[in-house]
């Protein structure tokens, strides 16, 4: 499908906004012409998603064991010395057109070296507080794209602003992967928040192993400005399914249930660093 789009910046990929549903690999058109293929999936309407621009590409020797769809990630198979959409060997780029199983070539736009930028971003601030967060709960979820290359630098960032807190209650914010119970990538110390306290969470790391049992390693750092509390968190997450989109979540928990405990998640974004 081809949703309406709004340009927001230019590079080897465009960051666009969809007003309809959008999935990785969807063909993106402008007027009657093909612009490229979606390289990410927005988690909500009007959220930015990356589009790989149709442009100079190479015809590469294709495996005759697989059919390929436009937008598939293409890998170099070091055993059979050909190119396939089966995760193996080295990630090379994106298929720019569909190929039948009997086709012997695939048209591939090579992966741009050193690409960096936002791959997913929170579009609407999320208000939290009250009884719903007296036990740990997910505030927001974004997805890291599937099949990022080995040693890709990645970064997860979140910012929270307190609007009120009951007595001596404390707040604990975390960034996790996969789910509410997934590996913690950054975690602040439980903090008594003033009405204007700003807390930040920031994980920086790399994809150290690719595939269905991949790994991410790095370090998370957090700070709560008004409370002058800082903490660091070393991470080595293993057995992570990186051959599919990876959910990344922000969670929150207050030490007790009170309507006075409240705040706003003002920013949450996933980045692929250069």
Secondary structure, DSSP 8 states (H G I E B T S, - for coil): ----EEEEE-SSEEEEEESS---TT-EEEETTEEEEEE-S--SSTT-EEEEEE--S-EEEEB-TT--B-TT-EEEEETTTTEEESSS-SEEEEEESS-B-TT-SEEEEEE--TT--EEEEE--S-EEEEGGGGSS-EEEEEEEE-SS--TT-EEEEEEEEEEEE--TT--EEEEEEESSTTS-EEEE---B---TT-EEEEEEEEEEEE-STTEEEEEEEEEEETTTTEEEEEEEEEEEE-TTS-EEEEEEEEESS--TT-EEEEEEEEEEE--
